[in-house]
Amino acid sequence: MKRERCREAAAPAVEWGEQEATVKVRDLLTVEPITSDPDTPVIEARQLMVGKHIRHLLVMDGPKAPRHRRRPRHPAQPSVAGRDPRDAAVLMLDHRIGALPVVDGGVLVGIISETDLLRAFVKTA
């Protein structure tokens, strides 16, 4: 059985209440995410993740934009900073990833994860 894409699924949309029109990804993201550079050995990157209690490590290609995530199979994503959080959730579900780097104007401004989205959902439920 082929897995349905999130956009095509029959599940009801999440109700974000009165904040629906105003909440954007940039309001929910984690600022100043922990990053690494491409030359960091994998074991060192893993130790950093364990030490900082994080599940997502952005590998930076210079000070501005992420090169790729820990698992480079993920496709590059368009900027989601000014978008509805549901758009970020759809991208994560469709590509089976747990977080997205948030780049605005070519500069990394943060990371949005499943946890950030769940936290927002719980606050508005």
N, C-alpha and C positions, 0 to 999 in steps of 0.2 A: 504494500500500500504506500503510495507516494504521500509524503508529508505536505499538508497544505501550507501555502504561504500565509503569513499573518494577515495581509491585506485582504485575502480571499476567505479567511475563516469566518464562520458565522457567529463567533463570540460577540457579545454586546460590548460597546465602547465603554471605557472607564469614565465615570462621571467625576469631574474635577470640581464640581460645585461652582460657586460664584467666581472662583479664581480661574476658571477655565480659559477665559479670554486673555488674562494677564500673565499667567505663569509661563515662563520660557525656560529652555534648557539652562541658560546662563544663571537662572535663579536657583537651580537645584544642584549644580555641579560642585565637585570638590576642587577648590582652587589650589594652586601650587602642588600638583601631584608629584609623587616620587618618580624620578626619571633616571635613566642610565644612558651611556653612550654605546655605540656599536662595538667598541673594542673591549667592553667589559666581559670577562669570562662568564660563562653560564653559571658556574658554581658560585661565583661572587654575586651575580644578579639574584640567584635563588636565596643566598644568605641575606641579602638586602631585603628581599620580600618577606622572609621569615622574621627578620629583626624588626621590620616596620609594621608587621601584621597586615600586609596588603596582598591582594590576589592579582592585581594588574600593574604591570610595570611598563611604562612608556620608554621606548628606545628612541633617543633623540639624535637627529642628524643635524647637529648644530644647536644653537640656543632657541630657535624659533619653532620649527615644525617637527612632529614625530616622524620617525623613519618607518617604523612598524612596531607592532606589539610583540609580546613574548612569543606568540605563535604567528609567524608571518603569513600564514594562509589566509588571514582575514583581508578582505578587500579594503582599499582606501575609501574612506567615507567623506561625503561632502560636509561642509560646516553645518553644525546643528545648533549653534549658540543662540540664535534668535528664533528658533523653531519651537513648536509645541512639544512638550515632553513625550507625547504619544508617538510623534515621528521618530524620536530616538529609540523608544521602546520597539517600534516596528522594525527599525534597522537591526537592533540587537536580536530580536526574535527571528527575523528572516535569515540572518547570517550566523545565527547560533553563537553569538559572542556575549560576553558579560559586561563590556564597557566600551565606551567610545571616547577617543581624544576629542576635545572641543577646541577648535582652532578658529580664531576670528581675525580676519585681515592677515592671514599667514603666520600669526603668533599663537602659540599654545596658551590658552586661558584656563584650562582645567581638564578634568575627566568626569564623565557621567557614567555611573555604574547602575547595575540592577538595584543595588542597595539604595542609591540616591533616589531612584524612582519609587521603590517600595516605601521609603521614608516619607516621601511627598504624598503618596497615596494614603498612608496611615494617618497623616496629619489632616487630610481633607475628608476622610471617611467618617 
